[in-house]
Amino acid sequence: MASPASPAAERLPPSELTHLRETLASVGLQLPDGPEIEQRLRRLCQMYEPYLGAERDEPREVTDSRGNASCSGEAAMTHAFEGRVVLVTGANSGIGEAIAVAFAKERATVFGLGRRQEALEAARARHPGIRWVRADVAEAAEVKGAVDSIVREAGRLDVVVNNAGSFKFAPLEGSGEEMIRRQFEANVYGTTFVAQAALPALRASRGTIINVSSAAGHKPAPGGAHYAATKAAIESLTRSWALELAPQGIRVNAIAPGPVDTPGFEKTDVRAADLPALKESFKKQVPLGRMGTPAEVAHWVVAMADPAVTWVTGEILFVDGGMSLT
Ligand SMILES: NC(=O)c1ccc[n+]([C@@H]2O[C@H](COP(=O)([O-])OP(=O)(O)OC[C@H]3O[C@@H](n4cnc5c(N)ncnc54)[C@H](OP(=O)(O)O)[C@@H]3O)[C@@H](O)[C@H]2O)c1
C-alpha cells in the first residue's frame, strides 16, 4: 500500500504544483489535470526530499508567509549552481570579485577574467578555488581565446556576467577623446565581445547572460554623461539580445547598481583628496542613505542567474537603495 505523503508534501502549494507541471512540460511531458496526478506529484516530491536534504546546508522545509510548508523555495535554491560553469569578467576587483565569490559559494565552477596579470595573480592568491583567465575585454581576439579556453577546460559554460568596466567623471568640456573611447571600448564593445564569444556554449547549455549596468544607465548623470551613455547602451543591448536570443533558450538580464564603494573610484581621474566628498554626495542621492556593498549587488546577480529563474528575460533590476526612484 502506498505510504501517505509527508506533511510538507501534503501542503505543497498550488503554485509549486503548477511550477512542477511547467517544468515537466518544458521537457515534453504534458500531464493531464486531476487530483490523482496532483497526488502523484506530491509523492514524487516526497520521494526526493531525503536526497535533496542530504545536499543542503539549510533546513529543507520552507514556510511561506501564509504558513504553508513546501519542499522548494530558498533551501531548494541552495547550491543550484553545482555542475554549472560561470564566467565573471573584471573579477579581480570590487563588484566582480564579490560576484565570483558568491557563485563559488553556490558551488559553481567559476572563471574570473581580468586584464592585468599581476592583478590576476593577487586574486588567485585570495581565491584559490576560482580559476583565472587573462584578457582585455575590449580586444575581441583575446576575449575569444579566453572564452574558448574556458569551454575547452570545463566542457561547458552556463552563465556569463559582463561586469568588467570603467567609470570616469568629467563634464562635456573636459571629456577627452581617449577617456570617452576607453569607456565605450570596455563597457560596450567589451560586453559585446564577451557575449559573442560565449554564444555557442550558451546555446548548448541554454544559459544566461547578466550584464552589469548602473543607475546611470537610465538616469541623467551630469558630469558623467559618457559613462551613463555606455550603461544606457548596455541596457539597450540587454533588451535587444533578450528578444534575439530567447528562441535559443538564452536569457539576458541586467543588474543596475547604485553607487557602491569599490576600488573603481580610485581609478577615476578624481583626486584622492576629493573622493570622500564625492562619495558623500552619492550617499545623499540614495534614499536608503548609504552606498551599497559589492556583496549586496552580487546577491542579485546570482539570484538572476539561478537556473530556477526560467521566465525572466530582458529585465533591468535596480539594486540601488531606491536611487532610481528619485
Ligand atoms: N562602483 C559603483 O559605484 C558602480 C555602480 C554601478 C555600476 N558599476 C559597474 O560595476 C562594474 C564593476 O565596477 P567596480 O565598481 O567593481 O570597479 P572596479 O573595482 O574597478 O572593478 C572593475 C573591474 O573591471 C576590470 N576591467 C576594466 N576594464 C577592463 C577591460 N578592458 N578588460 C578586462 N577587465 C577590465 C577591472 O580591471 P583592473 O583591475 O585591471 O582595472 C576590474 O577588475 C563596472 O561595470 C561598473 O561600471 C559600478
The ligand as a MOL file (V3000), in Angstrom:
LIG
                    3D

  0  0  0     0  0            999 V3000
M  V30 BEGIN CTAB
M  V30 COUNTS 48 52 0 0 0
M  V30 BEGIN ATOM
M  V30 1 N 31.1280 51.0850 -8.0340 0
M  V30 2 C 29.9880 51.6440 -8.4150 0
M  V30 3 O 29.5090 52.6100 -7.8050 0
M  V30 4 C 29.2440 51.0890 -9.5790 0
M  V30 5 C 27.9030 51.4650 -9.7320 0
M  V30 6 C 27.1790 50.9580 -10.8070 0
M  V30 7 C 27.7940 50.1230 -11.7140 0
M  V30 8 N 29.0960 49.7840 -11.5560 0 CHG=1
M  V30 9 C 29.6900 48.8970 -12.5510 0
M  V30 10 O 30.1400 47.7470 -11.8870 0
M  V30 11 C 31.2160 47.1760 -12.6270 0
M  V30 12 C 32.3750 46.9080 -11.6900 0
M  V30 13 O 32.8610 48.1410 -11.1930 0
M  V30 14 P 33.5760 48.2820 -9.7590 0
M  V30 15 O 32.9710 49.4380 -9.0990 0
M  V30 16 O 33.6340 46.9820 -9.0830 0 CHG=-1
M  V30 17 O 35.0410 48.7550 -10.2190 0
M  V30 18 P 36.4670 48.0280 -10.0950 0
M  V30 19 O 36.7100 47.6170 -8.6960 0
M  V30 20 O 37.4290 48.9330 -10.7460 0
M  V30 21 O 36.2670 46.7170 -10.9850 0
M  V30 22 C 36.2250 46.8130 -12.3840 0
M  V30 23 C 36.8280 45.5510 -12.9510 0
M  V30 24 O 36.7260 45.5790 -14.3880 0
M  V30 25 C 38.0330 45.3550 -14.9000 0
M  V30 26 N 38.1910 45.9510 -16.2220 0
M  V30 27 C 38.0390 47.2410 -16.5890 0
M  V30 28 N 38.3030 47.3750 -17.8840 0
M  V30 29 C 38.6160 46.1350 -18.3550 0
M  V30 30 C 38.9920 45.6280 -19.6190 0
M  V30 31 N 39.1100 46.4210 -20.6870 0
M  V30 32 N 39.2250 44.3030 -19.7390 0
M  V30 33 C 39.1280 43.4810 -18.6630 0
M  V30 34 N 38.7950 43.9050 -17.4470 0
M  V30 35 C 38.5470 45.2270 -17.2910 0
M  V30 36 C 38.9560 45.9900 -13.8840 0
M  V30 37 O 40.2840 45.5580 -14.0780 0
M  V30 38 P 41.5170 46.4010 -13.4460 0
M  V30 39 O 41.6370 45.9440 -12.0240 0
M  V30 40 O 42.6410 45.9960 -14.3090 0
M  V30 41 O 41.1420 47.8480 -13.5480 0
M  V30 42 C 38.3080 45.4560 -12.6230 0
M  V30 43 O 38.6380 44.1090 -12.4280 0
M  V30 44 C 31.5290 48.1530 -13.7420 0
M  V30 45 O 30.8900 47.7470 -14.9420 0
M  V30 46 C 30.8960 49.4470 -13.2460 0
M  V30 47 O 30.5570 50.3240 -14.2990 0
M  V30 48 C 29.8410 50.2500 -10.5160 0
M  V30 END ATOM
M  V30 BEGIN BOND
M  V30 1 1 1 2
M  V30 2 2 2 3
M  V30 3 1 2 4
M  V30 4 1 4 5
M  V30 5 2 4 48
M  V30 6 2 5 6
M  V30 7 1 6 7
M  V30 8 2 7 8
M  V30 9 1 8 9
M  V30 10 1 8 48
M  V30 11 1 9 10
M  V30 12 1 9 46
M  V30 13 1 10 11
M  V30 14 1 11 12
M  V30 15 1 11 44
M  V30 16 1 12 13
M  V30 17 1 13 14
M  V30 18 2 14 15
M  V30 19 1 14 16
M  V30 20 1 14 17
M  V30 21 1 17 18
M  V30 22 2 18 19
M  V30 23 1 18 20
M  V30 24 1 18 21
M  V30 25 1 21 22
M  V30 26 1 22 23
M  V30 27 1 23 24
M  V30 28 1 23 42
M  V30 29 1 24 25
M  V30 30 1 25 26
M  V30 31 1 25 36
M  V30 32 1 26 27
M  V30 33 1 26 35
M  V30 34 2 27 28
M  V30 35 1 28 29
M  V30 36 1 29 30
M  V30 37 2 29 35
M  V30 38 1 30 31
M  V30 39 2 30 32
M  V30 40 1 32 33
M  V30 41 2 33 34
M  V30 42 1 34 35
M  V30 43 1 36 37
M  V30 44 1 36 42
M  V30 45 1 37 38
M  V30 46 2 38 39
M  V30 47 1 38 40
M  V30 48 1 38 41
M  V30 49 1 42 43
M  V30 50 1 44 45
M  V30 51 1 44 46
M  V30 52 1 46 47
M  V30 END BOND
M  V30 END CTAB
M  END
